[in-house]
């Protein structure tokens, strides 16, 4: 299983904003340059994140994007679920339409259990925890300090 670039870049964007939390909005251009992600692609990613009230946009000369809530209140699960359209790894409804007993059993016992575990793990990881990992792990802290 592989997450889409949309989710991977979305988590990076949100983590970047978490590192800057409380210091005002950040331009997408800055995130794009620092994270080597297309600014145009980031522009597409912010739309669903803003619609889900995870991001807030600020207009004007000092505008940009910032987290809509504190980093400790936003989980990686929320971000990925918004950008992937959910966390299910199998399309349960489509499989169950086939009426196969084997298919229903596999969905119930394997794919649903796996989806639940992924959901549980991603729920436990907050942006605050990622900020802590970056600052404690020596991941270019000077780059993120203001």
N, C-alpha and C positions, 0 to 999 in steps of 0.2 A: 504494500500500500504506500502511495506517495501523495503527499499534500500538493496542491497546485501552487504555482508560483504566486498566484493571487493571495493565498493564505500565508505563505512564507513571507512575502514582502509586506503584507498587512501587519503581521506580528512584528516585523522589524520596524515598520513605521510607528506603530503604537508604542513599542519599546523606546524608540528614539524620543517620542513625545513624552513618555514617562520620565526619561532621564532629564528632560527640560521642564517637568511639571512645576508650576508655580512661578515660572519666569517669563510668562507671556507666550503669545502665539509664535509658531515657527512656520516659515515659508516652506512649501513643498520643494522648492528649488534647493534649499539647504539640505533637506533630508536626502534628496536625489543625489546631490554631490557627495555627501558623506557616506551614503550607503551604496553608491554606484547602482542606482535604480533609475529607470527612465522617469522623468518628471511627469510625462504624459500618462504613463501607466499608473503612477501614484495618484494622479488626478482621477482616474477611473476607480481606484480602490477606495478613496475617501468617500465617495458617494454613498455606498451602502453602510459604511461605518458611521457616517453622519446621520443617515436615516434611522439607524438603530440606536441613536443617542449615545454612541461611544465617543464620538468626536464632536467638536464645536468649531465652527468657522467664524473668524473675526474679520470684518471688513475694514478697509482703511489703510493708512500709511503704515501702521504698526500691526497690520492684520496677518492672518495665517491660520494655522490649525493648532488646536490644543485638545487635551483630553477633556471629555465632558464630566468625568468623575475622577476621584482620586485613584492613583495607580493600584492601590490595595483593593479597590472595589471592582477592578476589571480583570477577568480571567482570560486566559488564552482560549478557553472553550468558547466564550462569547465571541471573540474575534473570528475564530475559525468557523464557527457555526454561521455567522453572518456572511462570511465570504465564500463558504462552500455550499450554503443553502441547507445546512444541517450536518450531522455527524455520522449518519448511518452509512456503513460501508457496503451494504447491499440494499437493493430496492425490494423491501419486504412485500409491499402490495403487489408488485408485478409478479414476484415469485409465487405468492399465495394464489394469484389468479389462475396459475397453471394447475392448481389442485393436487399437485404431487405430494404424497405423504413424506417422501424422502426430502423434498425441497422444503416443506414446512418444518420438518425436524431440524434440518441444517440451519435454517434461518433462526429458529428459536434457540437452539443450543449453541451454535457457533457464532454466526454473524451478529446476532443481537447481543450476545454476551460480550463479544469483542467490542462492539460499538459502545456498550455500557462502560467497559473498562477504560476505553479511550476517553470517553466523556468524563468519567470520574477523575482520571489523571489530569486532563486539561483544565478541569474545574479547580484543581488544587494549585495550579500555577498562575499566579497573578503577575501583573506588570511590575508591581512593587518587588516581587521576588526576582524578576529578571534584572531590574535595576540593581538589586543587591548583588546578584551574580556578577554583573559587569563591574561594579565598583570594587568588590572583593577579589575578583578574579584577575585584576590587572588588565582588563580589556581596554586599553587606551583611555584611561580615565581623564587625562588632560583634554582629550577631544570632546568630552561631554561636560566638562566643568564650565561654569559660567563665571 
